[in-house]
Amino acid sequence: VEVFLQQDERPNLSIPCTGID
């Protein structure tokens, strides 16, 4: 879940999974 929070700050809100991948 923490990973999602980090992406949440980025413009990848629509596709946070992409940042993790």
Biopython code that builds the backbone (N, CA, C, O; Angstrom):
import numpy as np
from Bio.PDB.StructureBuilder import StructureBuilder

atoms = [
    (1, "VAL", "N", (0.856, -1.206, 0.000)),
    (1, "VAL", "CA", (0.000, 0.000, 0.000)),
    (1, "VAL", "C", (0.886, 1.248, 0.000)),
    (1, "VAL", "O", (0.556, 2.246, -0.642)),
    (2, "GLU", "N", (1.984, 1.192, 0.705)),
    (2, "GLU", "CA", (2.869, 2.366, 0.772)),
    (2, "GLU", "C", (3.319, 2.774, -0.631)),
    (2, "GLU", "O", (3.434, 3.959, -0.943)),
    (3, "VAL", "N", (3.567, 1.780, -1.456)),
    (3, "VAL", "CA", (4.022, 2.083, -2.822)),
    (3, "VAL", "C", (2.970, 2.919, -3.542)),
    (3, "VAL", "O", (3.300, 3.882, -4.235)),
    (4, "PHE", "N", (1.701, 2.546, -3.374)),
    (4, "PHE", "CA", (0.626, 3.296, -4.042)),
    (4, "PHE", "C", (0.629, 4.748, -3.585)),
    (4, "PHE", "O", (0.423, 5.659, -4.387)),
    (5, "LEU", "N", (0.863, 4.962, -2.297)),
    (5, "LEU", "CA", (0.850, 6.331, -1.755)),
    (5, "LEU", "C", (1.906, 7.170, -2.463)),
    (5, "LEU", "O", (1.637, 8.313, -2.832)),
    (6, "GLN", "N", (3.092, 6.629, -2.656)),
    (6, "GLN", "CA", (4.162, 7.373, -3.319)),
    (6, "GLN", "C", (3.733, 7.754, -4.736)),
    (6, "GLN", "O", (3.922, 8.893, -5.165)),
    (7, "GLN", "N", (3.162, 6.804, -5.448)),
    (7, "GLN", "CA", (2.711, 7.092, -6.819)),
    (7, "GLN", "C", (1.567, 8.090, -6.802)),
    (7, "GLN", "O", (1.412, 8.888, -7.727)),
    (8, "ASP", "N", (0.765, 8.043, -5.744)),
    (8, "ASP", "CA", (-0.388, 8.935, -5.639)),
    (8, "ASP", "C", (0.067, 10.390, -5.775)),
    (8, "ASP", "O", (-0.648, 11.214, -6.346)),
    (9, "GLU", "N", (1.244, 10.701, -5.255)),
    (9, "GLU", "CA", (1.748, 12.078, -5.332)),
    (9, "GLU", "C", (2.113, 12.427, -6.773)),
    (9, "GLU", "O", (2.094, 13.598, -7.152)),
    (10, "ARG", "N", (2.437, 11.440, -7.559)),
    (10, "ARG", "CA", (2.871, 11.697, -8.952)),
    (10, "ARG", "C", (1.661, 11.819, -9.878)),
    (10, "ARG", "O", (0.541, 11.506, -9.472)),
    (11, "PRO", "N", (1.867, 12.261, -11.091)),
    (11, "PRO", "CA", (0.783, 12.432, -12.077)),
    (11, "PRO", "C", (0.238, 11.094, -12.565)),
    (11, "PRO", "O", (-0.599, 11.056, -13.468)),
    (12, "ASN", "N", (0.705, 10.000, -11.974)),
    (12, "ASN", "CA", (0.238, 8.674, -12.400)),
    (12, "ASN", "C", (-0.982, 8.239, -11.589)),
    (12, "ASN", "O", (-1.229, 7.044, -11.426)),
    (13, "LEU", "N", (-1.740, 9.208, -11.083)),
    (13, "LEU", "CA", (-2.914, 8.873, -10.259)),
    (13, "LEU", "C", (-3.821, 7.908, -11.022)),
    (13, "LEU", "O", (-4.346, 6.951, -10.453)),
    (14, "SER", "N", (-3.993, 8.171, -12.305)),
    (14, "SER", "CA", (-4.896, 7.337, -13.106)),
    (14, "SER", "C", (-4.350, 5.914, -13.199)),
    (14, "SER", "O", (-5.119, 4.953, -13.166)),
    (15, "ILE", "N", (-3.024, 5.774, -13.315)),
    (15, "ILE", "CA", (-2.454, 4.434, -13.474)),
    (15, "ILE", "C", (-1.224, 4.272, -12.581)),
    (15, "ILE", "O", (-0.104, 4.167, -13.080)),
    (16, "PRO", "N", (-1.430, 4.253, -11.261)),
    (16, "PRO", "CA", (-0.315, 4.086, -10.327)),
    (16, "PRO", "C", (0.381, 2.743, -10.514)),
    (16, "PRO", "O", (1.561, 2.603, -10.190)),
    (17, "CYS", "N", (-0.339, 1.765, -11.030)),
    (17, "CYS", "CA", (0.244, 0.436, -11.238)),
    (17, "CYS", "C", (1.417, 0.539, -12.207)),
    (17, "CYS", "O", (2.401, -0.186, -12.066)),
    (18, "THR", "N", (1.322, 1.428, -13.185)),
    (18, "THR", "CA", (2.389, 1.570, -14.186)),
    (18, "THR", "C", (3.690, 1.958, -13.505)),
    (18, "THR", "O", (4.747, 1.427, -13.847)),
    (19, "GLY", "N", (3.629, 2.872, -12.550)),
    (19, "GLY", "CA", (4.847, 3.298, -11.855)),
    (19, "GLY", "C", (5.477, 2.136, -11.115)),
    (19, "GLY", "O", (6.700, 2.000, -11.098)),
    (20, "ILE", "N", (4.659, 1.301, -10.505)),
    (20, "ILE", "CA", (5.174, 0.154, -9.749)),
    (20, "ILE", "C", (5.777, -0.861, -10.713)),
    (20, "ILE", "O", (6.835, -1.432, -10.447)),
    (21, "ASP", "N", (5.100, -1.078, -11.823)),
    (21, "ASP", "CA", (5.585, -2.057, -12.788)),
    (21, "ASP", "C", (6.913, -1.572, -13.344)),
    (21, "ASP", "O", (7.513, -2.244, -14.183)),
]
sb = StructureBuilder()
sb.init_structure("model")
sb.init_model(0)
sb.init_chain("A")
sb.init_seg("    ")
for serial, (resi, resn, name, xyz) in enumerate(atoms, 1):
    if name == "N":
        sb.init_residue(resn, " ", resi, " ")
    sb.init_atom(name, np.array(xyz, "f"), 0.0, 1.0, " ", f" {name:<3s}", serial, name[0])
structure = sb.get_structure()
